[in-house]
Amino acid sequence: MSDFPSPITEIEERRKFRSEPSRLPRSGQPIGDSPGPGRYTGRRDGHDDGFPAPRFRPRHEGPPPRMTLATAAQKYLLPWTRFDWPLDWNLHFRRAGLLRAELGFGDGEYLEKAALAEPKINWVGIEVSWFSVRRILRRLEERGIENVRVIQADAAVALERLFPGGSLDALVINHSDPWPKKRHHGRRLVQDRFLAVAAGRLRPGGRVTLATDHADYAEWIARALAGSPALQSAFPTDRVAEIPGRPSTKYERKGRKAGAVIHIFVWEKTGEESRWLPREERILPMPNVLLEGVSQFEHLFEDWKGREERTVLAGIEVQVHLLGAYFRTDGSEWLVDARVDEGGFFQNLAVSVSSREPDRVLLKPSTVGFPRPTPGVKRAVHLLAEDILRRCPGLRVVATGVGELGDLTP
Ligand SMILES: C[S@@+](CC[C@H](N)C(=O)[O-])C[C@H]1O[C@@H](n2cnc3c(N)ncnc32)[C@H](O)[C@@H]1O
């Protein structure tokens, strides 16, 4: 996630901004945009009419696109890491409805057309690229579309963690990256496990549609589908080249124009149960540890080499890397760089180790990046506390929110 500018930060910036009323444009007080019809634009004849004068954005400041983006993000973009998983989709759409999802929506043409064609369907768009997310947010806002919610995430992770079993009526994947080189085939979205998860999230009779113009990837998909007992083709053949009325994308039209065959797989969920059903993943309390007896706080991590652990927590494979420690220039805090992978859900975070009077240190996840408190994050704090206790014999555990910190004396 850290490779992408965080939409959350942007929303938060906007919230901060909103809490400062003096800087907020009031309705009828345009900033930059030309005033819409019926909006108050203020008197231009120099008389005070009791209303604040409109502030027009000077030309050199340019247009204010973030205004629209921030509004659209608040409406459509779900801060999915802040909720318990799987999500309660009816709550997020504020209505009950058939749920469909498109993974890797790119420029969003399919999603937009599908949502407009069937306004009663609740559509979820999942895309990893912030550039694409930003574009669809603007499009949704401009078109006034109400039945779409957007998730910026890795599609495989989002599908597995955010959707309850049997919750999806349809799943659409148009032209996911084919990763043509053999050594990159493991990066292809369609894998045996992915299809098993997809089948588990579809309702019986629900459909997964996969389109590709890449012949080799099409054979890969065909093999994976044929090996999925919980899915069967909705057509007599395993794929078709065209479906009348199906919204196309620019990518697809370009392919067809260049003479490519489009392979469209539409497979239906059978009665077979998938073993990859979602588990509940609740947000945990922020884990912290208070230690006593620390002398020479500034030397706490001298010659410390970091730490790494692979384990299974609550049925999920977890990797924790504690990479290095950085000392704050004011001498009050160490920040330990941590990377936590929980079954493909990655978080880069910092664990704060701060000095408390008289000889105590408090360990807790720093607000840097606003990490989701998960079993893996708790484990990161636990491992760090263990390392400190090993390195500084004689320390006492005053309080622990990460479970037992046993006798670690060497
Ligand atoms: C070749 S484009 C196709 C876009 C669109 N579906 C279309 O047909 O025009 C593939 C899209 O998938 C997105 N993508 C790639 N890997 C992804 C992943 N793991 N999770 C979510 N989106 C992904 C890319 O950012 C890109 O927008």
The ligand as a Gaussian input file, in Angstrom:
#p B3LYP/6-31G(d) Opt

LIG

0 1
 C       -4.787000      -4.269000     -18.423000
 S       -5.623000      -3.247000     -17.301000
 C       -7.323000      -3.542000     -17.692000
 C       -8.222000      -2.466000     -17.197000
 C       -9.710000      -2.638000     -17.446000
 N      -10.251000      -3.781000     -16.742000
 C      -10.008000      -2.727000     -18.924000
 O      -10.446000      -3.784000     -19.390000
 O       -9.824000      -1.732000     -19.607000
 C       -5.412000      -4.112000     -15.754000
 C       -5.859000      -3.308000     -14.542000
 O       -5.774000      -4.113000     -13.390000
 C       -5.186000      -3.378000     -12.340000
 N       -4.538000      -4.349000     -11.442000
 C       -3.414000      -5.065000     -11.673000
 N       -3.136000      -5.865000     -10.644000
 C       -4.116000      -5.653000      -9.732000
 C       -4.386000      -6.186000      -8.448000
 N       -3.592000      -7.098000      -7.894000
 N       -5.465000      -5.738000      -7.792000
 C       -6.271000      -4.796000      -8.321000
 N       -6.070000      -4.266000      -9.540000
 C       -5.011000      -4.686000     -10.239000
 C       -4.220000      -2.445000     -13.004000
 O       -3.927000      -1.321000     -12.203000
 C       -4.989000      -2.093000     -14.270000
 O       -5.814000      -0.980000     -14.067000

